[in-house]
Structures are given as C-alpha cells and as structure tokens.
Amino acid sequence: MNEVLKEQFLIDKLSDDQQSVIADMNTYINDSIVRKQHAVAIIQGAAGTGKSVVLMQLVRQYMTDKHYKTALVVNHPELYKAYQDMAKDFSGLNPRDIRRPTALINDAQKNNHKYDVIFVDEAHLLYSKSEPYAHYRGKNQLTDLINLAKIVVVVYDFKQVFQSKMYWSQELLIDTIGNHPHKQFNMDFQYRMIASDAQVDWMDKLTAQKPITPFPNNSHFEFEVFSTAGALYEKIKVKNKNFGLSRVVATSGFPRIDGRHNVEMDSFSLPWDEWDPQRTHWAKRESSITQVGTIYTLQGFDLNYVGMIIGPSFGYDAKTDSMTIIPEKYSHKEIFKKRQDLQFTSAQYKEFIANVLNVLIKRGKYGLYLTAYDDALRERLLALQRDN
C-alpha cells in the first residue's frame, strides 16, 4: 500500500478515544444488522479529528468479511481514487464495492440490491437535493442509502459544508433520518496537526470573523505570514523538496488577467489544480507543486506543510479588527445556486465561504504559511507577526 495513504488512513496505533469509539460502534452496528431497522450511525467531528481513521478500521473489519454485504461510498473524486488505491492491499476487499453515491444508488435501485452496511465518508458531500446534471434524480442521497441498508455509517462535519446542493445542518440530518434509529459518535481531539488547541482556536476565530490576535507560539507547529505570495511559494518548494507533500492552496475570487484564470499575486502566477483521469490523487502527484490546490482536490487529505493564499473574497475591517467575507468577489458561483426547497441567507453564503478557508488552512500537519490578496488584511496579519 502507498505509505502516504497508509499513514493517513490506517495508522497502526489507535488512541484510547478511537478504540473506545470503534468498540461502541461495533456494538451498535451488530445490533442494527440483527434488528434490520435501517439504522444510522453518525461519526461527527471537526477537520483532523481522525474520523476517516475510525471509519477505515470499520471498513477493513466488515468489508473483508464475506458474511456481510457491504459498500463504501464517497462523493469526493480525489478521495475515491485514494480508497481505490488502498483497496488493492486489503485482502478480501473488492474495489468494485467502493463507489460514488450516485452510481451505487442508481445501480442498487435498478437491480434491487440490498446491503447490511453502507459506509459513507465525507457524508456532508452527499446531495441533499436532486442533481440531474450529475445523473442523480432522487431527492436526498442519504434517504436513498438508508433505504438500501440495515445500517448506514456516515461521517459528518458541518463545518465542511460549502455548496447549496450539498447543504447539511444538524437539523436537516435529523429530519432526513426521520423515525429510523440513530446514534451519534463524537470525535473532538485534533489528530492531523501538531498545533496546540490555542493555535487551532486561532484558525477558527480568524475564519469566523472574530478579532484577529497574534498567533500563539506554544507548540512546534510552524506558522509564518508572508508579505508576498512569491516568497510563500519559495518556502513551500523548499519544504516539498525536504519533506514532500507541501503545496500552495487558495480560495476563489482571483480575476482573469489577459484571459488567464490563474492565481496571480505579486510575482506569483500558477494555474489552479486540474482534474486528471489518472488514479493518483492530486496531492500525491509531484506535478501538483506547480498548481494551486482547492477544496475540490484537498478535502479529506493531509499535507505536511500548506501555503495558504487567502483570496480576494476576504478583506479586513479596521473597526472590528477582523477579517471580512465579500461574497460578490467569490468567483466560484456553484456555491450560490438556488434551491426550491431551501432559502439561504447572506450569512449562510458567507459561512459556506468561511468553511472553505477553514478546511484549507487545516490541511498541514506541521505548518501553515499564510498571505492574503487584500492589502489591508495582509498588512494587519504582518503587523501582528512583527509585534508577537
């Protein structure tokens, strides 16, 4: 198995908390299989809390046991590639049982397939509405999956919701489950980053538009604000050469210049990440050091170091001393699509945009390097660093 994927998803030594969650879930899964009640087990936690590690332990346990009819679904193309890659080294696991949700639902409904357990990673990416363009004509993918299985095990992080067609909240999740039995398993300890709780809290407050404070210097996690994106990129290239898995990422909103839709700022100019039909996921491809990563290629993955360019849709308010969100400058319009069944407020759209930034700045295990397109925001972050 690729060592990068093994280190992220199949760690050898689980924490006591992870072992406890797995033991409790095993009891709930087995009881639900016997009772045949279309139950739901919810693994909930913030980015980096080891949700996928717990899920993959359960996947390895149940999906290699021929006594169970099982499937693993994920609606993230890069994560789907990673799971397909790992499946080759799972004795007894058929890669064909790892599916995108639309493909599994359409196939199961057509052929009347039923399952004992369906595992769903990044379940906040399930469609909560019909999406005919993506060949999904149901009303809610979770509802369809519940009807296909004795129990569905779903991984949710409501802070990773960033599109209206994939909108989820705690209330919508419970409404969707309805009268079916369900149990929630919470995970709240940060495993991805070596950052302290105070440093993670700083990231959360920044994206929540709270007053900006100096970054706490109380762990070995590396943090630096750069005056230019060009200097930030040079730092990331050095880290990538020495440690690997170091990439530049950015949020949407960069204007087209001379027909180019690149991320362009000071001396920095690189294209966005590109979809590639090859099986190797974006973060693992060496060529991606010359591209800029987004939520669509990095959600669910670890990097060693991340260089974050905060895009034009984020500004600075001196009166509140906080970062602001400017939705009209966010160029990826998929985020704003209207729905007939739900109405979104301006605050909710801002929350979608904030969630994108929050997920991206937490990709790096060992360090975060930061700059901002907005002059005032960048200068404020630099001033705090000088005074720290």
Backbone hydrogen bonds, N-H to C=O, Kabsch-Sander energy under -0.5 kcal/mol:
donor,donor_aa,acceptor,acceptor_aa,energy
6,K,2,N,-2.3
7,E,3,E,-2.5
8,Q,4,V,-1.3
9,F,5,L,-2.9
10,L,5,L,-0.5
10,L,6,K,-1.9
14,L,12,D,-0.7
19,Q,15,S,-2.5
20,S,16,D,-2.2
21,V,17,D,-2.3
22,I,18,Q,-2.4
23,A,19,Q,-2.3
24,D,20,S,-2.3
25,M,21,V,-2.4
26,N,22,I,-2.5
27,T,23,A,-1.8
28,Y,24,D,-2.0
29,I,25,M,-3.3
30,N,26,N,-2.5
31,D,27,T,-2.2
32,S,28,Y,-2.0
33,I,29,I,-2.2
34,V,30,N,-1.8
35,R,31,D,-2.0
36,K,32,S,-2.0
37,Q,32,S,-0.7
39,A,150,K,-2.7
40,V,181,P,-1.9
41,A,152,V,-2.6
42,I,183,K,-2.8
43,I,41,A,-0.6
43,I,154,V,-3.4
44,Q,42,I,-0.7
44,Q,185,F,-2.4
45,G,156,Y,-1.6
46,A,187,M,-0.5
49,T,46,A,-1.5
54,V,50,G,-1.9
55,L,51,K,-2.4
56,M,52,S,-2.6
57,Q,53,V,-1.5
58,L,54,V,-1.7
59,V,55,L,-2.6
60,R,56,M,-2.5
61,Q,57,Q,-1.5
62,Y,58,L,-2.7
63,M,59,V,-2.5
65,D,62,Y,-1.1
66,K,64,T,-0.7
68,Y,65,D,-2.1
70,T,68,Y,-0.7
71,A,117,V,-1.3
72,L,97,D,-2.4
73,V,119,F,-3.0
74,V,99,R,-1.6
75,N,121,D,-0.5
80,Y,76,H,-2.6
81,K,77,P,-1.7
82,A,78,E,-1.7
83,Y,79,L,-2.4
84,Q,80,Y,-2.2
85,D,81,K,-2.1
86,M,82,A,-2.3
87,A,83,Y,-2.2
88,K,84,Q,-0.7
88,K,85,D,-0.7
89,D,86,M,-2.0
90,F,87,A,-1.4
91,S,89,D,-0.9
93,L,90,F,-2.1
94,N,92,G,-0.6
97,D,94,N,-2.6
98,I,95,P,-1.8
99,R,72,L,-2.7
99,R,97,D,-0.6
104,L,100,R,-2.2
105,I,101,P,-2.8
106,N,102,T,-2.6
107,D,103,A,-2.1
108,A,104,L,-2.9
109,Q,105,I,-2.5
110,K,106,N,-1.7
111,N,107,D,-2.2
112,N,108,A,-0.9
113,H,108,A,-1.8
115,Y,148,L,-2.9
116,D,69,K,-2.9
117,V,69,K,-1.5
118,I,151,I,-1.8
119,F,71,A,-3.0
120,V,153,V,-3.1
121,D,73,V,-1.9
123,A,120,V,-0.5
123,A,155,V,-2.5
124,H,155,V,-0.6
125,L,122,E,-2.2
126,L,123,A,-1.8
128,S,165,K,-2.1
131,E,136,Y,-2.3
134,A,131,E,-1.7
135,H,132,P,-2.2
136,Y,131,E,-2.0
137,R,135,H,-0.6
141,Q,127,Y,-2.6
144,D,140,N,-1.9
145,L,141,Q,-2.3
146,I,142,L,-2.7
147,N,143,T,-1.8
148,L,144,D,-0.7
148,L,145,L,-0.9
149,A,145,L,-0.7
149,A,146,I,-0.9
150,K,115,Y,-1.5
151,I,116,D,-1.4
152,V,39,A,-2.2
153,V,118,I,-2.6
154,V,41,A,-2.8
154,V,152,V,-0.6
155,V,120,V,-2.0
156,Y,43,I,-2.8
156,Y,154,V,-0.5
160,Q,157,D,-2.2
161,V,158,F,-0.9
162,F,160,Q,-0.5
166,M,163,Q,-0.7
167,Y,164,S,-1.4
173,L,169,S,-2.5
174,I,170,Q,-2.1
175,D,171,E,-2.5
176,T,172,L,-2.4
177,I,173,L,-2.2
178,G,174,I,-1.9
180,H,177,I,-1.7
183,K,40,V,-1.8
185,F,42,I,-3.8
186,N,184,Q,-0.5
187,M,44,Q,-2.7
191,Y,48,G,-3.4
191,Y,189,F,-0.5
192,R,48,G,-2.1
194,I,365,K,-2.5
200,V,196,S,-2.2
201,D,197,D,-2.4
202,W,198,A,-1.6
203,M,199,Q,-1.6
204,D,200,V,-2.1
205,K,201,D,-2.5
206,L,202,W,-2.3
207,T,203,M,-2.0
208,A,204,D,-1.3
209,Q,206,L,-1.4
210,K,205,K,-2.6
212,I,321,D,-3.0
218,N,216,P,-0.7
222,E,366,Y,-2.7
224,E,368,L,-1.5
226,F,370,L,-3.3
232,L,228,T,-1.6
233,Y,229,A,-2.5
234,E,230,G,-1.8
235,K,231,A,-1.9
236,I,232,L,-2.2
237,K,233,Y,-2.4
238,V,234,E,-1.7
239,K,235,K,-2.3
240,N,236,I,-2.7
241,K,237,K,-2.0
242,N,238,V,-2.1
243,F,239,K,-3.3
244,G,239,K,-0.8
244,G,240,N,-1.0
247,R,305,Y,-1.6
248,V,291,Q,-0.5
249,V,307,G,-2.9
250,A,293,G,-1.9
251,T,309,I,-1.3
257,I,260,R,-2.2
260,R,257,I,-2.1
263,V,270,L,-2.8
264,E,262,N,-0.8
265,M,268,F,-2.4
268,F,265,M,-2.9
270,L,263,V,-1.7
273,D,292,V,-2.0
284,K,281,H,-1.2
285,R,281,H,-0.7
285,R,282,W,-1.3
288,S,285,R,-1.5
289,I,286,E,-1.6
290,T,287,S,-1.8
291,Q,288,S,-1.5
292,V,271,P,-2.0
293,G,248,V,-2.9
293,G,291,Q,-0.5
297,T,294,T,-1.2
298,L,294,T,-1.6
299,Q,295,I,-1.6
301,F,298,L,-2.5
303,L,363,R,-2.6
304,N,245,L,-3.3
305,Y,245,L,-1.1
306,V,367,G,-1.8
307,G,247,R,-2.6
308,M,306,V,-0.7
308,M,369,Y,-3.4
309,I,249,V,-2.6
309,I,307,G,-0.6
310,I,308,M,-0.7
310,I,371,T,-2.8
311,G,309,I,-0.6
313,S,252,S,-0.8
314,F,311,G,-1.5
315,G,324,T,-2.1
317,D,322,S,-2.6
318,A,316,Y,-0.6
321,D,317,D,-1.3
322,S,317,D,-1.5
323,M,210,K,-0.5
324,T,315,G,-1.8
326,I,313,S,-3.4
329,K,326,I,-2.0
330,Y,327,P,-2.0
331,S,329,K,-0.8
333,K,331,S,-1.4
335,I,332,H,-1.4
336,F,333,K,-1.8
337,K,334,E,-1.1
339,R,342,L,-0.6
349,Y,345,T,-2.0
350,K,346,S,-2.1
351,E,347,A,-1.8
352,F,348,Q,-2.1
353,I,349,Y,-1.9
354,A,350,K,-2.6
355,N,351,E,-2.5
356,V,352,F,-1.5
357,L,353,I,-1.6
358,N,354,A,-2.6
359,V,355,N,-2.4
360,L,356,V,-2.1
361,I,357,L,-2.4
362,K,358,N,-0.5
362,K,359,V,-0.7
363,R,360,L,-1.5
365,K,303,L,-2.5
366,Y,304,N,-2.8
367,G,304,N,-0.9
368,L,222,E,-2.8
369,Y,306,V,-2.7
370,L,224,E,-2.8
371,T,308,M,-2.0
373,Y,310,I,-2.8
378,R,374,D,-2.5
379,E,375,D,-2.7
380,R,376,A,-2.0
381,L,377,L,-2.2
382,L,378,R,-2.4
383,A,379,E,-2.5
384,L,380,R,-2.2
385,Q,381,L,-1.6
386,R,382,L,-2.4
387,D,383,A,-2.0
388,N,384,L,-0.8
